[in-house]
Amino acid sequence: MFSVWLLISIGYSLVLISGALSMARRGSYVWAVATSWLALVPLLGPCYFLAIPIGIWALIVLRKPAVRDSFKKP
């Protein structure tokens, strides 16, 4: 049971890292927003109490028109 939880937690963390890199590189806007929403899901990661406020902050920043326009267009 612990190994399943560990695999889920590692996968979740890798997805969050991938989304954070997408935000930093201004790659995919959709992926950045999706990752911000995933950060709001409690109990999926070991530091969810830190991920929730960061996810809220990211969604607020990503909604700004200047930030949205700075991402690459598909």
PQR file of N, CA, C, O and H, with PARSE charges and radii, in Angstrom:
ATOM      1  N   MET A   1       0.818  -1.192   0.000 -0.4000 1.5000
ATOM      2  CA  MET A   1       0.000   0.000   0.000 -0.0000 2.0000
ATOM      3  C   MET A   1       0.866   1.262   0.000  0.5500 1.7000
ATOM      4  O   MET A   1       0.565   2.229  -0.699 -0.5500 1.4000
ATOM      5  N   PHE A   2       1.936   1.242   0.784 -0.4000 1.5000
ATOM      6  CA  PHE A   2       2.824   2.397   0.837 -0.0000 2.0000
ATOM      7  C   PHE A   2       3.493   2.643  -0.510  0.5500 1.7000
ATOM      8  O   PHE A   2       3.680   3.792  -0.912 -0.5500 1.4000
ATOM      9  H   PHE A   2       2.181   0.456   1.352  0.4000 1.0000
ATOM     10  N   SER A   3       3.852   1.573  -1.205 -0.4000 1.5000
ATOM     11  CA  SER A   3       4.524   1.740  -2.494 -0.0000 2.0000
ATOM     12  C   SER A   3       3.595   2.379  -3.527  0.5500 1.7000
ATOM     13  O   SER A   3       4.056   3.148  -4.371 -0.5500 1.4000
ATOM     14  H   SER A   3       3.700   0.640  -0.878  0.4000 1.0000
ATOM     15  N   VAL A   4       2.309   2.078  -3.476 -0.4000 1.5000
ATOM     16  CA  VAL A   4       1.353   2.693  -4.392 -0.0000 2.0000
ATOM     17  C   VAL A   4       1.246   4.188  -4.090  0.5500 1.7000
ATOM     18  O   VAL A   4       1.262   5.014  -5.004 -0.5500 1.4000
ATOM     19  H   VAL A   4       1.935   1.453  -2.790  0.4000 1.0000
ATOM     20  N   TRP A   5       1.136   4.532  -2.804 -0.4000 1.5000
ATOM     21  CA  TRP A   5       1.082   5.939  -2.407 -0.0000 2.0000
ATOM     22  C   TRP A   5       2.344   6.676  -2.835  0.5500 1.7000
ATOM     23  O   TRP A   5       2.279   7.812  -3.305 -0.5500 1.4000
ATOM     24  H   TRP A   5       1.123   3.861  -2.063  0.4000 1.0000
ATOM     25  N   LEU A   6       3.484   6.029  -2.672 -0.4000 1.5000
ATOM     26  CA  LEU A   6       4.756   6.647  -3.044 -0.0000 2.0000
ATOM     27  C   LEU A   6       4.820   6.889  -4.550  0.5500 1.7000
ATOM     28  O   LEU A   6       5.262   7.955  -4.977 -0.5500 1.4000
ATOM     29  H   LEU A   6       3.536   5.107  -2.290  0.4000 1.0000
ATOM     30  N   LEU A   7       4.395   5.937  -5.352 -0.4000 1.5000
ATOM     31  CA  LEU A   7       4.398   6.112  -6.809 -0.0000 2.0000
ATOM     32  C   LEU A   7       3.452   7.227  -7.244  0.5500 1.7000
ATOM     33  O   LEU A   7       3.785   8.008  -8.136 -0.5500 1.4000
ATOM     34  H   LEU A   7       4.035   5.070  -5.005  0.4000 1.0000
ATOM     35  N   ILE A   8       2.294   7.306  -6.633 -0.4000 1.5000
ATOM     36  CA  ILE A   8       1.341   8.366  -6.960 -0.0000 2.0000
ATOM     37  C   ILE A   8       1.919   9.728  -6.575  0.5500 1.7000
ATOM     38  O   ILE A   8       1.811  10.696  -7.329 -0.5500 1.4000
ATOM     39  H   ILE A   8       2.024   6.671  -5.909  0.4000 1.0000
ATOM     40  N   SER A   9       2.526   9.789  -5.408 -0.4000 1.5000
ATOM     41  CA  SER A   9       3.111  11.036  -4.931 -0.0000 2.0000
ATOM     42  C   SER A   9       4.268  11.491  -5.823  0.5500 1.7000
ATOM     43  O   SER A   9       4.385  12.679  -6.124 -0.5500 1.4000
ATOM     44  H   SER A   9       2.613   9.004  -4.796  0.4000 1.0000
ATOM     45  N   ILE A  10       5.104  10.579  -6.238 -0.4000 1.5000
ATOM     46  CA  ILE A  10       6.219  10.916  -7.123 -0.0000 2.0000
ATOM     47  C   ILE A  10       5.698  11.383  -8.483  0.5500 1.7000
ATOM     48  O   ILE A  10       6.191  12.370  -9.029 -0.5500 1.4000
ATOM     49  H   ILE A  10       5.009   9.614  -5.993  0.4000 1.0000
ATOM     50  N   GLY A  11       4.708  10.683  -9.030 -0.4000 1.5000
ATOM     51  CA  GLY A  11       4.122  11.085 -10.309 -0.0000 2.0000
ATOM     52  C   GLY A  11       3.483  12.456 -10.236  0.5500 1.7000
ATOM     53  O   GLY A  11       3.643  13.274 -11.142 -0.5500 1.4000
ATOM     54  H   GLY A  11       4.307   9.881  -8.587  0.4000 1.0000
ATOM     55  N   TYR A  12       2.761  12.704  -9.159 -0.4000 1.5000
ATOM     56  CA  TYR A  12       2.122  14.007  -8.938 -0.0000 2.0000
ATOM     57  C   TYR A  12       3.172  15.108  -8.857  0.5500 1.7000
ATOM     58  O   TYR A  12       3.004  16.176  -9.446 -0.5500 1.4000
ATOM     59  H   TYR A  12       2.631  12.039  -8.423  0.4000 1.0000
ATOM     60  N   SER A  13       4.242  14.851  -8.138 -0.4000 1.5000
ATOM     61  CA  SER A  13       5.313  15.840  -7.995 -0.0000 2.0000
ATOM     62  C   SER A  13       5.979  16.123  -9.338  0.5500 1.7000
ATOM     63  O   SER A  13       6.298  17.273  -9.640 -0.5500 1.4000
ATOM     64  H   SER A  13       4.378  13.983  -7.660  0.4000 1.0000
ATOM     65  N   LEU A  14       6.188  15.094 -10.138 -0.4000 1.5000
ATOM     66  CA  LEU A  14       6.791  15.295 -11.458 -0.0000 2.0000
ATOM     67  C   LEU A  14       5.895  16.124 -12.369  0.5500 1.7000
ATOM     68  O   LEU A  14       6.385  16.941 -13.148 -0.5500 1.4000
ATOM     69  H   LEU A  14       5.929  14.160  -9.892  0.4000 1.0000
ATOM     70  N   VAL A  15       4.598  15.920 -12.276 -0.4000 1.5000
ATOM     71  CA  VAL A  15       3.662  16.721 -13.067 -0.0000 2.0000
ATOM     72  C   VAL A  15       3.721  18.180 -12.634  0.5500 1.7000
ATOM     73  O   VAL A  15       3.719  19.077 -13.477 -0.5500 1.4000
ATOM     74  H   VAL A  15       4.199  15.257 -11.643  0.4000 1.0000
ATOM     75  N   LEU A  16       3.774  18.425 -11.328 -0.4000 1.5000
ATOM     76  CA  LEU A  16       3.862  19.798 -10.827 -0.0000 2.0000
ATOM     77  C   LEU A  16       5.172  20.463 -11.259  0.5500 1.7000
ATOM     78  O   LEU A  16       5.185  21.642 -11.613 -0.5500 1.4000
ATOM     79  H   LEU A  16       3.775  17.697 -10.643  0.4000 1.0000
ATOM     80  N   ILE A  17       6.249  19.721 -11.229 -0.4000 1.5000
ATOM     81  CA  ILE A  17       7.537  20.270 -11.671 -0.0000 2.0000
ATOM     82  C   ILE A  17       7.491  20.596 -13.157  0.5500 1.7000
ATOM     83  O   ILE A  17       7.988  21.639 -13.582 -0.5500 1.4000
ATOM     84  H   ILE A  17       6.238  18.763 -10.941  0.4000 1.0000
ATOM     85  N   SER A  18       6.899  19.713 -13.944 -0.4000 1.5000
ATOM     86  CA  SER A  18       6.772  19.951 -15.379 -0.0000 2.0000
ATOM     87  C   SER A  18       5.956  21.209 -15.658  0.5500 1.7000
ATOM     88  O   SER A  18       6.316  22.007 -16.524 -0.5500 1.4000
ATOM     89  H   SER A  18       6.495  18.866 -13.599  0.4000 1.0000
ATOM     90  N   GLY A  19       4.864  21.386 -14.928 -0.4000 1.5000
ATOM     91  CA  GLY A  19       4.047  22.582 -15.100 -0.0000 2.0000
ATOM     92  C   GLY A  19       4.772  23.841 -14.667  0.5500 1.7000
ATOM     93  O   GLY A  19       4.632  24.889 -15.298 -0.5500 1.4000
ATOM     94  H   GLY A  19       4.572  20.738 -14.225  0.4000 1.0000
ATOM     95  N   ALA A  20       5.542  23.749 -13.596 -0.4000 1.5000
ATOM     96  CA  ALA A  20       6.312  24.906 -13.134 -0.0000 2.0000
ATOM     97  C   ALA A  20       7.350  25.310 -14.171  0.5500 1.7000
ATOM     98  O   ALA A  20       7.568  26.499 -14.403 -0.5500 1.4000
ATOM     99  H   ALA A  20       5.656  22.898 -13.083  0.4000 1.0000
ATOM    100  N   LEU A  21       7.985  24.336 -14.788 -0.4000 1.5000
ATOM    101  CA  LEU A  21       8.947  24.646 -15.850 -0.0000 2.0000
ATOM    102  C   LEU A  21       8.252  25.267 -17.064  0.5500 1.7000
ATOM    103  O   LEU A  21       8.803  26.148 -17.724 -0.5500 1.4000
ATOM    104  H   LEU A  21       7.809  23.370 -14.599  0.4000 1.0000
ATOM    105  N   SER A  22       7.032  24.793 -17.348 -0.4000 1.5000
ATOM    106  CA  SER A  22       6.269  25.371 -18.449 -0.0000 2.0000
ATOM    107  C   SER A  22       5.927  26.823 -18.164  0.5500 1.7000
ATOM    108  O   SER A  22       5.944  27.662 -19.065 -0.5500 1.4000
ATOM    109  H   SER A  22       6.585  24.077 -16.812  0.4000 1.0000
ATOM    110  N   MET A  23       5.617  27.119 -16.901 -0.4000 1.5000
ATOM    111  CA  MET A  23       5.338  28.511 -16.529 -0.0000 2.0000
ATOM    112  C   MET A  23       6.597  29.364 -16.644  0.5500 1.7000
ATOM    113  O   MET A  23       6.547  30.480 -17.162 -0.5500 1.4000
ATOM    114  H   MET A  23       5.604  26.438 -16.169  0.4000 1.0000
ATOM    115  N   ALA A  24       7.709  28.852 -16.170 -0.4000 1.5000
ATOM    116  CA  ALA A  24       8.957  29.618 -16.185 -0.0000 2.0000
ATOM    117  C   ALA A  24       9.439  29.877 -17.610  0.5500 1.7000
ATOM    118  O   ALA A  24       9.980  30.944 -17.901 -0.5500 1.4000
ATOM    119  H   ALA A  24       7.750  27.946 -15.749  0.4000 1.0000
ATOM    120  N   ARG A  25       9.246  28.919 -18.480 -0.4000 1.5000
ATOM    121  CA  ARG A  25       9.693  29.059 -19.882 -0.0000 2.0000
ATOM    122  C   ARG A  25       8.619  29.660 -20.771  0.5500 1.7000
ATOM    123  O   ARG A  25       8.843  29.888 -21.960 -0.5500 1.4000
ATOM    124  H   ARG A  25       8.806  28.052 -18.243  0.4000 1.0000
ATOM    125  N   ARG A  26       7.474  29.911 -20.204 -0.4000 1.5000
ATOM    126  CA  ARG A  26       6.308  30.418 -20.935 -0.0000 2.0000
ATOM    127  C   ARG A  26       5.995  29.536 -22.143  0.5500 1.7000
ATOM    128  O   ARG A  26       5.832  30.007 -23.269 -0.5500 1.4000
ATOM    129  H   ARG A  26       7.292  29.726 -19.238  0.4000 1.0000
ATOM    130  N   GLY A  27       5.917  28.231 -21.856 -0.4000 1.5000
ATOM    131  CA  GLY A  27       5.639  27.256 -22.907 -0.0000 2.0000
ATOM    132  C   GLY A  27       4.164  27.162 -23.233  0.5500 1.7000
ATOM    133  O   GLY A  27       3.670  27.888 -24.096 -0.5500 1.4000
ATOM    134  H   GLY A  27       6.049  27.849 -20.941  0.4000 1.0000
ATOM    135  N   SER A  28       3.464  26.286 -22.563 -0.4000 1.5000
ATOM    136  CA  SER A  28       2.050  26.051 -22.816 -0.0000 2.0000
ATOM    137  C   SER A  28       1.207  26.698 -21.718  0.5500 1.7000
ATOM    138  O   SER A  28       1.337  26.362 -20.541 -0.5500 1.4000
ATOM    139  H   SER A  28       3.865  25.696 -21.862  0.4000 1.0000
ATOM    140  N   TYR A  29       0.354  27.616 -22.113 -0.4000 1.5000
ATOM    141  CA  TYR A  29      -0.512  28.285 -21.151 -0.0000 2.0000
ATOM    142  C   TYR A  29      -1.502  27.300 -20.541  0.5500 1.7000
ATOM    143  O   TYR A  29      -1.754  27.331 -19.337 -0.5500 1.4000
ATOM    144  H   TYR A  29       0.248  27.889 -23.070  0.4000 1.0000
ATOM    145  N   VAL A  30      -2.055  26.439 -21.361 -0.4000 1.5000
ATOM    146  CA  VAL A  30      -3.034  25.462 -20.880 -0.0000 2.0000
ATOM    147  C   VAL A  30      -2.399  24.529 -19.855  0.5500 1.7000
ATOM    148  O   VAL A  30      -3.013  24.230 -18.830 -0.5500 1.4000
ATOM    149  H   VAL A  30      -1.850  26.414 -22.340  0.4000 1.0000
ATOM    150  N   TRP A  31      -1.195  24.072 -20.112 -0.4000 1.5000
ATOM    151  CA  TRP A  31      -0.499  23.186 -19.169 -0.0000 2.0000
ATOM    152  C   TRP A  31      -0.185  23.915 -17.869  0.5500 1.7000
ATOM    153  O   TRP A  31      -0.267  23.324 -16.793 -0.5500 1.4000
ATOM    154  H   TRP A  31      -0.696  24.315 -20.944  0.4000 1.0000
ATOM    155  N   ALA A  32       0.171  25.178 -17.957 -0.4000 1.5000
ATOM    156  CA  ALA A  32       0.466  25.963 -16.759 -0.0000 2.0000
ATOM    157  C   ALA A  32      -0.778  26.115 -15.890  0.5500 1.7000
ATOM    158  O   ALA A  32      -0.702  25.981 -14.669 -0.5500 1.4000
ATOM    159  H   ALA A  32       0.237  25.658 -18.832  0.4000 1.0000
ATOM    160  N   VAL A  33      -1.917  26.393 -16.510 -0.4000 1.5000
ATOM    161  CA  VAL A  33      -3.158  26.541 -15.758 -0.0000 2.0000
ATOM    162  C   VAL A  33      -3.595  25.193 -15.172  0.5500 1.7000
ATOM    163  O   VAL A  33      -4.019  25.128 -14.018 -0.5500 1.4000
ATOM    164  H   VAL A  33      -1.979  26.502 -17.502  0.4000 1.0000
ATOM    165  N   ALA A  34      -3.492  24.132 -15.954 -0.4000 1.5000
ATOM    166  CA  ALA A  34      -3.865  22.807 -15.463 -0.0000 2.0000
ATOM    167  C   ALA A  34      -3.010  22.398 -14.266  0.5500 1.7000
ATOM    168  O   ALA A  34      -3.515  21.818 -13.305 -0.5500 1.4000
ATOM    169  H   ALA A  34      -3.148  24.185 -16.891  0.4000 1.0000
ATOM    170  N   THR A  35      -1.746  22.695 -14.328 -0.4000 1.5000
ATOM    171  CA  THR A  35      -0.854  22.364 -13.222 -0.0000 2.0000
ATOM    172  C   THR A  35      -1.178  23.192 -11.984  0.5500 1.7000
ATOM    173  O   THR A  35      -1.083  22.698 -10.861 -0.5500 1.4000
ATOM    174  H   THR A  35      -1.336  23.167 -15.108  0.4000 1.0000
ATOM    175  N   SER A  36      -1.557  24.437 -12.187 -0.4000 1.5000
ATOM    176  CA  SER A  36      -1.950  25.269 -11.052 -0.0000 2.0000
ATOM    177  C   SER A  36      -3.187  24.707 -10.368  0.5500 1.7000
ATOM    178  O   SER A  36      -3.285  24.726  -9.141 -0.5500 1.4000
ATOM    179  H   SER A  36      -1.635  24.838 -13.099  0.4000 1.0000
ATOM    180  N   TRP A  37      -4.127  24.208 -11.155 -0.4000 1.5000
ATOM    181  CA  TRP A  37      -5.317  23.570 -10.579 -0.0000 2.0000
ATOM    182  C   TRP A  37      -4.949  22.289  -9.853  0.5500 1.7000
ATOM    183  O   TRP A  37      -5.498  21.998  -8.790 -0.5500 1.4000
ATOM    184  H   TRP A  37      -4.048  24.192 -12.152  0.4000 1.0000
ATOM    185  N   LEU A  38      -4.031  21.527 -10.410 -0.4000 1.5000
ATOM    186  CA  LEU A  38      -3.600  20.292  -9.738 -0.0000 2.0000
ATOM    187  C   LEU A  38      -2.935  20.584  -8.396  0.5500 1.7000
ATOM    188  O   LEU A  38      -3.029  19.779  -7.470 -0.5500 1.4000
ATOM    189  H   LEU A  38      -3.584  21.763 -11.272  0.4000 1.0000
ATOM    190  N   ALA A  39      -2.273  21.715  -8.290 -0.4000 1.5000
ATOM    191  CA  ALA A  39      -1.635  22.078  -7.020 -0.0000 2.0000
ATOM    192  C   ALA A  39      -2.671  22.323  -5.933  0.5500 1.7000
ATOM    193  O   ALA A  39      -2.350  22.263  -4.746 -0.5500 1.4000
ATOM    194  H   ALA A  39      -2.197  22.369  -9.043  0.4000 1.0000
ATOM    195  N   LEU A  40      -3.904  22.597  -6.325 -0.4000 1.5000
ATOM    196  CA  LEU A  40      -4.966  22.849  -5.357 -0.0000 2.0000
ATOM    197  C   LEU A  40      -5.583  21.576  -4.799  0.5500 1.7000
ATOM    198  O   LEU A  40      -6.346  21.636  -3.835 -0.5500 1.4000
ATOM    199  H   LEU A  40      -4.165  22.646  -7.289  0.4000 1.0000
ATOM    200  N   VAL A  41      -5.269  20.429  -5.382 -0.4000 1.5000
ATOM    201  CA  VAL A  41      -5.824  19.160  -4.909 -0.0000 2.0000
ATOM    202  C   VAL A  41      -5.087  18.747  -3.639  0.5500 1.7000
ATOM    203  O   VAL A  41      -3.891  18.462  -3.683 -0.5500 1.4000
ATOM    204  H   VAL A  41      -4.648  20.380  -6.165  0.4000 1.0000
ATOM    205  N   PRO A  42      -5.783  18.714  -2.519 -0.5600 1.5000
ATOM    206  CA  PRO A  42      -5.094  18.402  -1.257  0.2800 2.0000
ATOM    207  C   PRO A  42      -4.760  16.914  -1.132  0.5500 1.7000
ATOM    208  O   PRO A  42      -5.396  16.058  -1.747 -0.5500 1.4000
ATOM    209  N   LEU A  43      -3.772  16.648  -0.340 -0.4000 1.5000
ATOM    210  CA  LEU A  43      -3.363  15.298   0.053 -0.0000 2.0000
ATOM    211  C   LEU A  43      -2.731  14.469  -1.059  0.5500 1.7000
ATOM    212  O   LEU A  43      -2.555  13.263  -0.884 -0.5500 1.4000
ATOM    213  H   LEU A  43      -3.256  17.343   0.160  0.4000 1.0000
ATOM    214  N   LEU A  44      -2.391  15.056  -2.171 -0.4000 1.5000
ATOM    215  CA  LEU A  44      -1.709  14.288  -3.213 -0.0000 2.0000
ATOM    216  C   LEU A  44      -0.197  14.386  -3.114  0.5500 1.7000
ATOM    217  O   LEU A  44       0.520  13.583  -3.712 -0.5500 1.4000
ATOM    218  H   LEU A  44      -2.534  16.035  -2.313  0.4000 1.0000
ATOM    219  N   GLY A  45       0.279  15.342  -2.383 -0.4000 1.5000
ATOM    220  CA  GLY A  45       1.713  15.502  -2.252 -0.0000 2.0000
ATOM    221  C   GLY A  45       2.106  15.691  -0.799  0.5500 1.7000
ATOM    222  O   GLY A  45       1.256  15.956   0.051 -0.5500 1.4000
ATOM    223  H   GLY A  45      -0.303  15.994  -1.898  0.4000 1.0000
ATOM    224  N   PRO A  46       3.378  15.557  -0.515 -0.5600 1.5000
ATOM    225  CA  PRO A  46       3.810  15.666   0.875  0.2800 2.0000
ATOM    226  C   PRO A  46       3.738  17.093   1.425  0.5500 1.7000
ATOM    227  O   PRO A  46       3.670  17.277   2.640 -0.5500 1.4000
ATOM    228  N   CYS A  47       3.753  18.088   0.567 -0.4000 1.5000
ATOM    229  CA  CYS A  47       3.736  19.486   1.023 -0.0000 2.0000
ATOM    230  C   CYS A  47       2.504  20.209   0.499  0.5500 1.7000
ATOM    231  O   CYS A  47       2.607  21.336   0.014 -0.5500 1.4000
ATOM    232  H   CYS A  47       3.809  17.939  -0.420  0.4000 1.0000
ATOM    233  N   TYR A  48       1.354  19.581   0.589 -0.4000 1.5000
ATOM    234  CA  TYR A  48       0.145  20.174   0.037 -0.0000 2.0000
ATOM    235  C   TYR A  48      -0.210  21.498   0.714  0.5500 1.7000
ATOM    236  O   TYR A  48      -0.828  22.361   0.090 -0.5500 1.4000
ATOM    237  H   TYR A  48       1.270  18.666   0.983  0.4000 1.0000
ATOM    238  N   PHE A  49       0.169  21.669   1.973 -0.4000 1.5000
ATOM    239  CA  PHE A  49      -0.145  22.920   2.665 -0.0000 2.0000
ATOM    240  C   PHE A  49       0.628  24.089   2.068  0.5500 1.7000
ATOM    241  O   PHE A  49       0.225  25.239   2.243 -0.5500 1.4000
ATOM    242  H   PHE A  49       0.671  20.968   2.480  0.4000 1.0000
ATOM    243  N   LEU A  50       1.720  23.825   1.374 -0.4000 1.5000
ATOM    244  CA  LEU A  50       2.436  24.879   0.649 -0.0000 2.0000
ATOM    245  C   LEU A  50       1.933  24.998  -0.789  0.5500 1.7000
ATOM    246  O   LEU A  50       1.937  26.089  -1.358 -0.5500 1.4000
ATOM    247  H   LEU A  50       2.048  22.891   1.232  0.4000 1.0000
ATOM    248  N   ALA A  51       1.503  23.892  -1.371 -0.4000 1.5000
ATOM    249  CA  ALA A  51       1.085  23.887  -2.774 -0.0000 2.0000
ATOM    250  C   ALA A  51      -0.228  24.636  -2.969  0.5500 1.7000
ATOM    251  O   ALA A  51      -0.425  25.255  -4.015 -0.5500 1.4000
ATOM    252  H   ALA A  51       1.500  23.005  -0.908  0.4000 1.0000
ATOM    253  N   ILE A  52      -1.123  24.596  -1.999 -0.4000 1.5000
ATOM    254  CA  ILE A  52      -2.423  25.244  -2.171 -0.0000 2.0000
ATOM    255  C   ILE A  52      -2.284  26.763  -2.321  0.5500 1.7000
ATOM    256  O   ILE A  52      -2.828  27.310  -3.280 -0.5500 1.4000
ATOM    257  H   ILE A  52      -0.963  24.093  -1.150  0.4000 1.0000
ATOM    258  N   PRO A  53      -1.587  27.472  -1.426 -0.5600 1.5000
ATOM    259  CA  PRO A  53      -1.457  28.918  -1.649  0.2800 2.0000
ATOM    260  C   PRO A  53      -0.663  29.267  -2.910  0.5500 1.7000
ATOM    261  O   PRO A  53      -0.956  30.266  -3.566 -0.5500 1.4000
ATOM    262  N   ILE A  54       0.324  28.463  -3.248 -0.4000 1.5000
ATOM    263  CA  ILE A  54       1.097  28.714  -4.466 -0.0000 2.0000
ATOM    264  C   ILE A  54       0.229  28.494  -5.696  0.5500 1.7000
ATOM    265  O   ILE A  54       0.332  29.248  -6.664 -0.5500 1.4000
ATOM    266  H   ILE A  54       0.562  27.651  -2.715  0.4000 1.0000
ATOM    267  N   GLY A  55      -0.626  27.474  -5.676 -0.4000 1.5000
ATOM    268  CA  GLY A  55      -1.543  27.234  -6.788 -0.0000 2.0000
ATOM    269  C   GLY A  55      -2.528  28.372  -6.973  0.5500 1.7000
ATOM    270  O   GLY A  55      -2.813  28.774  -8.102 -0.5500 1.4000
ATOM    271  H   GLY A  55      -0.711  26.862  -4.890  0.4000 1.0000
ATOM    272  N   ILE A  56      -3.055  28.897  -5.865 -0.4000 1.5000
ATOM    273  CA  ILE A  56      -3.979  30.038  -5.938 -0.0000 2.0000
ATOM    274  C   ILE A  56      -3.260  31.251  -6.513  0.5500 1.7000
ATOM    275  O   ILE A  56      -3.786  31.935  -7.390 -0.5500 1.4000
ATOM    276  H   ILE A  56      -2.824  28.571  -4.949  0.4000 1.0000
ATOM    277  N   TRP A  57      -2.063  31.511  -6.016 -0.4000 1.5000
ATOM    278  CA  TRP A  57      -1.277  32.647  -6.512 -0.0000 2.0000
ATOM    279  C   TRP A  57      -0.991  32.496  -8.010  0.5500 1.7000
ATOM    280  O   TRP A  57      -1.102  33.461  -8.766 -0.5500 1.4000
ATOM    281  H   TRP A  57      -1.636  30.955  -5.303  0.4000 1.0000
ATOM    282  N   ALA A  58      -0.626  31.289  -8.430 -0.4000 1.5000
ATOM    283  CA  ALA A  58      -0.327  31.059  -9.849 -0.0000 2.0000
ATOM    284  C   ALA A  58      -1.557  31.302 -10.713  0.5500 1.7000
ATOM    285  O   ALA A  58      -1.447  31.901 -11.783 -0.5500 1.4000
ATOM    286  H   ALA A  58      -0.537  30.505  -7.816  0.4000 1.0000
ATOM    287  N   LEU A  59      -2.727  30.849 -10.269 -0.4000 1.5000
ATOM    288  CA  LEU A  59      -3.939  31.081 -11.050 -0.0000 2.0000
ATOM    289  C   LEU A  59      -4.270  32.566 -11.154  0.5500 1.7000
ATOM    290  O   LEU A  59      -4.716  33.031 -12.203 -0.5500 1.4000
ATOM    291  H   LEU A  59      -2.816  30.363  -9.400  0.4000 1.0000
ATOM    292  N   ILE A  60      -4.057  33.307 -10.078 -0.4000 1.5000
ATOM    293  CA  ILE A  60      -4.309  34.747 -10.112 -0.0000 2.0000
ATOM    294  C   ILE A  60      -3.372  35.430 -11.107  0.5500 1.7000
ATOM    295  O   ILE A  60      -3.800  36.272 -11.897 -0.5500 1.4000
ATOM    296  H   ILE A  60      -3.695  32.929  -9.225  0.4000 1.0000
ATOM    297  N   VAL A  61      -2.103  35.065 -11.062 -0.4000 1.5000
ATOM    298  CA  VAL A  61      -1.119  35.678 -11.966 -0.0000 2.0000
ATOM    299  C   VAL A  61      -1.380  35.262 -13.410  0.5500 1.7000
ATOM    300  O   VAL A  61      -1.275  36.086 -14.318 -0.5500 1.4000
ATOM    301  H   VAL A  61      -1.755  34.382 -10.420  0.4000 1.0000
ATOM    302  N   LEU A  62      -1.716  33.999 -13.631 -0.4000 1.5000
ATOM    303  CA  LEU A  62      -1.935  33.511 -14.995 -0.0000 2.0000
ATOM    304  C   LEU A  62      -3.167  34.122 -15.650  0.5500 1.7000
ATOM    305  O   LEU A  62      -3.272  34.113 -16.876 -0.5500 1.4000
ATOM    306  H   LEU A  62      -1.801  33.329 -12.893  0.4000 1.0000
ATOM    307  N   ARG A  63      -4.092  34.647 -14.872 -0.4000 1.5000
ATOM    308  CA  ARG A  63      -5.290  35.269 -15.443 -0.0000 2.0000
ATOM    309  C   ARG A  63      -5.041  36.671 -15.982  0.5500 1.7000
ATOM    310  O   ARG A  63      -5.876  37.201 -16.716 -0.5500 1.4000
ATOM    311  H   ARG A  63      -4.006  34.655 -13.875  0.4000 1.0000
ATOM    312  N   LYS A  64      -3.927  37.274 -15.641 -0.4000 1.5000
ATOM    313  CA  LYS A  64      -3.631  38.622 -16.123 -0.0000 2.0000
ATOM    314  C   LYS A  64      -3.388  38.600 -17.626  0.5500 1.7000
ATOM    315  O   LYS A  64      -2.664  37.737 -18.122 -0.5500 1.4000
ATOM    316  H   LYS A  64      -3.249  36.843 -15.046  0.4000 1.0000
ATOM    317  N   PRO A  65      -3.987  39.541 -18.358 -0.5600 1.5000
ATOM    318  CA  PRO A  65      -3.838  39.535 -19.821  0.2800 2.0000
ATOM    319  C   PRO A  65      -2.387  39.632 -20.292  0.5500 1.7000
ATOM    320  O   PRO A  65      -2.015  38.986 -21.272 -0.5500 1.4000
ATOM    321  N   ALA A  66      -1.576  40.416 -19.621 -0.4000 1.5000
ATOM    322  CA  ALA A  66      -0.178  40.552 -20.044 -0.0000 2.0000
ATOM    323  C   ALA A  66       0.571  39.236 -19.881  0.5500 1.7000
ATOM    324  O   ALA A  66       1.413  38.892 -20.711 -0.5500 1.4000
ATOM    325  H   ALA A  66      -1.877  40.941 -18.825  0.4000 1.0000
ATOM    326  N   VAL A  67       0.274  38.513 -18.832 -0.4000 1.5000
ATOM    327  CA  VAL A  67       0.927  37.217 -18.607 -0.0000 2.0000
ATOM    328  C   VAL A  67       0.428  36.210 -19.630  0.5500 1.7000
ATOM    329  O   VAL A  67       1.218  35.456 -20.198 -0.5500 1.4000
ATOM    330  H   VAL A  67      -0.410  38.793 -18.158  0.4000 1.0000
ATOM    331  N   ARG A  68      -0.878  36.192 -19.868 -0.4000 1.5000
ATOM    332  CA  ARG A  68      -1.454  35.249 -20.842 -0.0000 2.0000
ATOM    333  C   ARG A  68      -0.876  35.479 -22.228  0.5500 1.7000
ATOM    334  O   ARG A  68      -0.595  34.524 -22.952 -0.5500 1.4000
ATOM    335  H   ARG A  68      -1.520  36.805 -19.407  0.4000 1.0000
ATOM    336  N   ASP A  69      -0.697  36.743 -22.601 -0.4000 1.5000
ATOM    337  CA  ASP A  69      -0.158  37.061 -23.930 -0.0000 2.0000
ATOM    338  C   ASP A  69       1.324  36.727 -24.063  0.5500 1.7000
ATOM    339  O   ASP A  69       1.829  36.585 -25.176 -0.5500 1.4000
ATOM    340  H   ASP A  69      -0.925  37.519 -22.013  0.4000 1.0000
ATOM    341  N   SER A  70       2.025  36.601 -22.932 -0.4000 1.5000
ATOM    342  CA  SER A  70       3.456  36.333 -23.009 -0.0000 2.0000
ATOM    343  C   SER A  70       3.772  34.868 -23.299  0.5500 1.7000
ATOM    344  O   SER A  70       4.916  34.537 -23.612 -0.5500 1.4000
ATOM    345  H   SER A  70       1.614  36.716 -22.028  0.4000 1.0000
ATOM    346  N   PHE A  71       2.780  33.989 -23.200 -0.4000 1.5000
ATOM    347  CA  PHE A  71       3.002  32.576 -23.499 -0.0000 2.0000
ATOM    348  C   PHE A  71       3.011  32.357 -25.003  0.5500 1.7000
ATOM    349  O   PHE A  71       2.429  33.136 -25.757 -0.5500 1.4000
ATOM    350  H   PHE A  71       1.851  34.258 -22.946  0.4000 1.0000
ATOM    351  N   LYS A  72       3.671  31.296 -25.430 -0.4000 1.5000
ATOM    352  CA  LYS A  72       3.749  30.952 -26.849 -0.0000 2.0000
ATOM    353  C   LYS A  72       2.361  30.574 -27.353  0.5500 1.7000
ATOM    354  O   LYS A  72       1.594  29.901 -26.665 -0.5500 1.4000
ATOM    355  H   LYS A  72       4.143  30.663 -24.817  0.4000 1.0000
ATOM    356  N   LYS A  73       2.065  31.010 -28.533 -0.4000 1.5000
ATOM    357  CA  LYS A  73       0.784  30.665 -29.159 -0.0000 2.0000
ATOM    358  C   LYS A  73       0.911  29.307 -29.837  0.5500 1.7000
ATOM    359  O   LYS A  73       1.941  29.011 -30.444 -0.5500 1.4000
ATOM    360  H   LYS A  73       2.689  31.557 -29.092  0.4000 1.0000
ATOM    361  N   PRO A  74      -0.143  28.467 -29.736 -0.5600 1.5000
ATOM    362  CA  PRO A  74      -0.057  27.124 -30.366  0.2800 2.0000
ATOM    363  C   PRO A  74      -0.101  27.174 -31.868  0.5500 1.7000
ATOM    364  O   PRO A  74      -0.039  26.133 -32.523 -0.5500 1.4000
TER
END
